[in-house]
Amino acid sequence: MHPGAHDDAALHRSTQEGALPQRRVPREDRPGLTFCGKVCYAIGGIPYQMTGNALGFFFQIFLLDIVQLEPIHASLILFLGRAWDAVTDPAIGFLVSKSPRRKYGKLVPWIAGSMPFGVLSYCLMWSTLSDATPASLKFLWYLFMYSFFQTCMTCHHVPYSSLTMFLGGTQRDRDSATAYRMGMEVFSTLLGSGIQGQIVGSYHARMTNGCSVSNETLHNASTHSLTDSLENTRRAYILASLVLGSIYCLSCLILIFGVREQPGPLSPLGKVELPFTSCLRMTVGHKPYAQLLSGFLFASLAFQIAQGIFAFFCIHAAGLAGKFQHLVLIMLVTASLSIPFWQCFLRRFGKKTAASLGLALIIPALVAITQVTRNFPAFVFPVMVAGCSMAVLYLLPWSMLPDAVDDFMLRNPGCLNLEALFYSFYVFFNKFAGGLAVGISTLSLHFAASHGPHPNKPPAHCHNHLLPPSYRRGKEETDENGAGGNGAPATAQQQRINTGPKRDVPWDHLTEPVVRCCDALPSATVLLSASLPADL
């Protein structure tokens, strides 16, 4: 045995026990991560944020106004789908950790295998069944498609997020790749919501205007026009799903052929030997990681409640049916442009200060939004402030999470290959907050007795659904006096409609979840501050 053999064996044992790779592997011997590799890795994050934001902004109003489900059914679909999605994250994370390393890697095969099923289920999820289909079958169809798509996205996102640890290069290269990924994911939120909003937004406005015209004319032709507008809106949703599905497929192909997994001393890409319960106890029991999860659970809950009700609020309460997609674009553009600012801010003042200040900005923004109606310029500034706060929610979690994983490795040097579990549990709590947010926002519509416009219902229903409270009350008082909207005597058909039961929809209930979601932010910032070391 040559003289250096014993030293090499000792070095191998020390690295397997969890010693820092920076102390064992010389910097010049570690291959750096190329610019092309960083870009390909960042592009791979487009599908998750792109489809997730499109669903967050538009799927609720799609179920209510386009599919025309009852609010309680839509709430069950969204909540059960999100709950199922959250439960599958730890399971998929554990399966990824237990899977062996193959010819093409350990993580990339999961991404490649889930891609075709994810694209197909996403397109089918935005299709509409026949109006003659029973409501129970519609409910089961959209619940299955929504849950299946979320499972496919979990099989994509958990291996993709864990791939950060296996890109190779130095710690600085990993941080640089994470920054590229964050910028691309914020751009993907703009891409998904922007494409879908621009395609379907104008059709939503036409359908709303057609409903208003049918209330004024009360002719059968207007009802047929509303039905045609509804069909056009349904086709627009299918077109948007095909466009986003194509981008989903292309992004996955770039990631698969452009990124190569590179194991390291602390990340050998092997199988986890511990049982699931032991892995669960060790990851969740790590104090900095648990505090980080708790803080962003409350922050994500607040933001996703506002996101889920924003489109419905703009269309039916704020009187901005034809302009809400522009507000979404303004919010996302502001979020993307403010990420470099927050990156410089956290380097200068620390992550705790950036989290506290950035998350607190959403409170005055949401209060201002709920106090303004039918005034697009007045909406712009608070929406920009909300977008600036949204950038903090996108940037800081993935900046803090690698620090928590590194801290766990230093304290538990005998536990390797648990990266997928750490990332999957973070996504689990984030999606759990999303399920609660969607359920709260949609149930508020149910308790408010609000229903979307239906072409088969009397035009007075559309009238009562779309008009703001002050105008609706004035209209009802005029009708009770036996006159039409222009002071003319009421026709026989109008009198028959007026004799029916009147429903005064409490529209203030639509704004209450948006305002109350701010209550979760103070506790979130406290937990975030406690989860980080004092020198950050």
C-alpha positions, 0 to 999 in steps of 0.5 A, a space after each residue: 500500500 502506498 503511503 497516501 492510501 491510508 490518508 485517502 481512506 480517512 478522507 473518504 470516511 470523513 466526507 461520508 460522515 458529513 464533513 463540509 466539502 469546502 474543507 475537503 475538496 480544493 476549490 480549483 478541483 471542483 468544476 464550476 457551473 456554466 452559464 448555460 447550465 444555470 439558464 437551463 436549470 432556471 427554465 425548468 422552473 417555469 411550469 410550476 409557477 406558470 401553471 400555479 399562478 394561472 390556476 390561482 388567478 383564474 380557476 376559481 372564476 372558471 368553475 363559478 362563471 364558465 363551468 357554472 358550478 355552485 360555490 359549495 362544489 367549487 370550494 370542495 374541488 379547490 380545497 380537496 384538490 389542494 389537500 390531496 396535493 399537499 399530502 402527496 408532497 411528503 410521499 413523493 419526496 420520500 419516494 424520490 429519496 428512496 429511488 436509486 441512481 440510474 443511468 440518467 440520474 436520480 431526479 431527472 427521470 422523475 421530471 421526464 416521466 411526469 411531463 406528458 401526463 401533466 401537460 395532458 391533464 392541464 389541458 383537460 382540466 380547462 375543458 368544459 363538459 356539456 351543459 346537460 352533464 349532471 352536476 355530480 359528474 362535473 364535480 367528479 370530473 374537475 376534482 379528478 383532473 385537478 388532483 391528478 394534475 397536482 400530483 404530476 406537478 409534485 412529481 416535477 417540482 420536488 425533484 426539480 427543487 432538490 436538484 439545487 444541491 446536485 448542480 455542482 460547482 461552488 457554494 457561490 455557483 449554487 447561490 447564483 443558480 438559485 438567483 437565476 431560478 428565482 428570476 425565471 420563476 417570477 417571470 413565469 408567473 408573469 408569463 402564465 397569468 399574462 397569457 391566460 389573462 390576455 386571452 380570456 379577459 376580454 371574453 369575460 368582459 364581453 360576457 358581462 356586457 352581454 348580461 347587462 344588455 340582456 337585463 336592459 332589453 329582456 329579449 330572447 336574442 340577448 339571451 342567445 347572445 349571452 350563450 354565444 359569449 359564454 361558448 366563446 369564453 370556454 374556447 378561449 380557456 381551451 386555447 390558453 391551456 394549449 399555449 401554456 401546455 406547450 410552454 410546459 413541455 418545452 421547458 421540461 425538455 430544456 431542463 432534461 437535456 441541459 442539466 446533468 446531476 453531479 453528486 457531491 460528498 454530502 449529496 451522493 445521490 444514494 438511497 435513504 436507508 432510514 424509515 419514513 417515520 425517522 426521516 419525518 421526525 428528524 426533518 420536522 424536528 429541526 428547529 430552524 427549519 420548523 420555524 421557517 415553515 411556520 412563518 411562511 405558512 401564515 404569510 403564504 396563507 395571507 397572500 393566497 387568500 388575496 390571490 384567489 379572490 382578486 379576479 372575482 373581486 375585480 369583476 363582480 365587486 370593483 366594476 373592473 371586468 375588462 381591466 382586471 387582467 391589466 392589474 394582474 400584469 402590473 402586480 407581476 411586473 412590479 414583483 419581477 422588477 423589485 426582486 433585484 432590489 430586495 436581493 440587494 436589500 437583504 445583503 445590506 440589512 439581512 434577511 430578517 429585516 427584509 422579510 419583516 418589511 417586505 411582508 408588512 407592505 401588503 397590509 396597507 395595499 390590501 386595505 386601499 384596494 378594498 376601499 376603491 371601486 370603478 377607478 382603475 388609476 386608483 387601483 394601480 399604486 396599491 397593486 404595485 405595492 402588493 407586487 413589491 411585497 409579493 416579490 419578498 414571498 418569492 425570493 426569501 423562502 428559497 434563499 433561507 431554505 438552503 441555509 436550514 438544510 446546511 445547518 441540519 447537515 452540520 448538526 446531523 453528519 450521519 444523515 445523507 440524501 434527505 434533501 428531497 424531504 426538506 424541499 417536499 415538506 416546505 412545498 407541503 406546508 405552502 400548498 396546505 396554506 393554499 388549500 385553506 386560502 382557496 377554501 376560505 375565499 370560495 366559501 365566502 362567496 357561498 355564504 354571500 349567496 353569490 352565483 355567476 351569470 347563467 344564460 338559462 336563468 332570467 336576465 334579472 338574475 344576471 342584473 342582480 349579480 353584476 350591479 353594485 349594491 347602491 345601483 341595485 338597491 335604487 333599481 329595486 326601489 324604482 321597480 317597486 314603484 312600478 316604473 322601469 329604469 328610465 321612468 316608464 311603466 313596468 311591462 308585464 314581464 318586468 312585473 312578473 320578475 319583480 314579484 319574485 323573491 328579491 335577494 340582496 347579496 351582501 357584497 361586503 362579504 367579498 372584501 372581508 377575507 381580503 382584509 382579514 388575511 392581513 391578520 396572519 402577517 405579524 405572526 409570520 414575521 416574528 417566526 421568520 425573525 426567530 428562524 434565522 441566525 443573528 448574523 444574517 
